[in-house]
Amino acid sequence: MFDAAIFNPKTKETFSSQVDGTLTVVKEKSLSSFVVEQTVKTKPSAKQMVWDSTQRTILRLPCPRPEQLLAWAK
């Protein structure tokens, strides 16, 4: 199960963040062929991603703790 996904059309790579604290990079070799390039260990709570195309950087955002969500809702 993944939490967020980003596709870079220039490199034909997809970046997928998972709930277990990993980031998987999948490369499109052809329209019907894909290969996992790498899986990187990240913080378990860093589930959301933002793609900065000018810097070619992925920013991973931590998921707030439940008590933080309650405080924001007030």
C-alpha beads as a LAMMPS data file, in Angstrom:
LAMMPS data file: protein, C-alpha beads

74 atoms
73 bonds

1 atom types
1 bond types

-500.0 500.0 xlo xhi
-500.0 500.0 ylo yhi
-500.0 500.0 zlo zhi

Masses

1 110.0

Atoms # bond

1 1 1 0.000 0.000 0.000
2 1 1 1.352 3.435 -0.851
3 1 1 0.598 6.871 0.560
4 1 1 1.788 9.159 -2.226
5 1 1 3.181 8.840 -5.744
6 1 1 5.019 11.230 -8.050
7 1 1 5.917 10.705 -11.717
8 1 1 8.866 12.474 -13.332
9 1 1 8.167 12.461 -17.105
10 1 1 11.727 13.531 -17.966
11 1 1 13.358 10.516 -16.336
12 1 1 10.311 8.208 -16.611
13 1 1 10.596 7.419 -12.918
14 1 1 7.824 7.003 -10.376
15 1 1 8.453 7.659 -6.696
16 1 1 6.156 5.938 -4.223
17 1 1 6.081 6.451 -0.448
18 1 1 4.785 3.616 1.707
19 1 1 3.324 3.514 5.203
20 1 1 6.269 1.372 6.392
21 1 1 8.731 4.249 5.949
22 1 1 10.153 3.431 2.538
23 1 1 10.420 5.305 -0.755
24 1 1 10.438 3.135 -3.893
25 1 1 11.764 4.340 -7.250
26 1 1 10.348 2.555 -10.325
27 1 1 11.768 3.178 -13.820
28 1 1 9.651 2.848 -16.968
29 1 1 11.800 0.961 -19.510
30 1 1 9.019 0.790 -22.122
31 1 1 5.230 1.076 -22.190
32 1 1 4.955 -2.444 -20.770
33 1 1 8.223 -2.842 -18.853
34 1 1 9.047 -1.427 -15.420
35 1 1 11.864 -2.103 -12.969
36 1 1 12.369 -1.169 -9.320
37 1 1 15.557 0.910 -9.262
38 1 1 15.807 1.225 -5.507
39 1 1 13.944 1.259 -2.223
40 1 1 15.133 3.808 0.322
41 1 1 14.423 3.687 4.067
42 1 1 12.879 6.917 5.387
43 1 1 11.151 8.009 8.558
44 1 1 7.988 5.934 9.122
45 1 1 5.845 9.040 9.461
46 1 1 7.145 10.757 6.286
47 1 1 4.285 9.695 4.040
48 1 1 3.350 12.716 1.928
49 1 1 5.592 14.014 -0.862
50 1 1 6.059 17.205 -2.857
51 1 1 8.038 17.301 -6.129
52 1 1 10.258 20.330 -6.785
53 1 1 10.864 20.051 -10.539
54 1 1 13.280 23.003 -10.643
55 1 1 15.630 21.352 -8.134
56 1 1 14.681 17.756 -9.063
57 1 1 14.058 17.101 -5.382
58 1 1 11.411 15.220 -3.462
59 1 1 10.397 16.651 -0.121
60 1 1 8.815 14.148 2.252
61 1 1 6.428 15.539 4.796
62 1 1 5.781 13.836 8.147
63 1 1 2.294 12.849 9.097
64 1 1 1.193 14.693 12.239
65 1 1 0.689 12.762 15.438
66 1 1 -2.992 12.262 16.402
67 1 1 -2.776 14.798 19.223
68 1 1 -1.508 17.430 16.747
69 1 1 -4.476 16.802 14.465
70 1 1 -6.851 17.334 17.383
71 1 1 -5.137 20.615 18.264
72 1 1 -5.417 21.880 14.650
73 1 1 -9.107 20.988 14.518
74 1 1 -9.960 23.298 17.434

Bonds

1 1 1 2
2 1 2 3
3 1 3 4
4 1 4 5
5 1 5 6
6 1 6 7
7 1 7 8
8 1 8 9
9 1 9 10
10 1 10 11
11 1 11 12
12 1 12 13
13 1 13 14
14 1 14 15
15 1 15 16
16 1 16 17
17 1 17 18
18 1 18 19
19 1 19 20
20 1 20 21
21 1 21 22
22 1 22 23
23 1 23 24
24 1 24 25
25 1 25 26
26 1 26 27
27 1 27 28
28 1 28 29
29 1 29 30
30 1 30 31
31 1 31 32
32 1 32 33
33 1 33 34
34 1 34 35
35 1 35 36
36 1 36 37
37 1 37 38
38 1 38 39
39 1 39 40
40 1 40 41
41 1 41 42
42 1 42 43
43 1 43 44
44 1 44 45
45 1 45 46
46 1 46 47
47 1 47 48
48 1 48 49
49 1 49 50
50 1 50 51
51 1 51 52
52 1 52 53
53 1 53 54
54 1 54 55
55 1 55 56
56 1 56 57
57 1 57 58
58 1 58 59
59 1 59 60
60 1 60 61
61 1 61 62
62 1 62 63
63 1 63 64
64 1 64 65
65 1 65 66
66 1 66 67
67 1 67 68
68 1 68 69
69 1 69 70
70 1 70 71
71 1 71 72
72 1 72 73
73 1 73 74
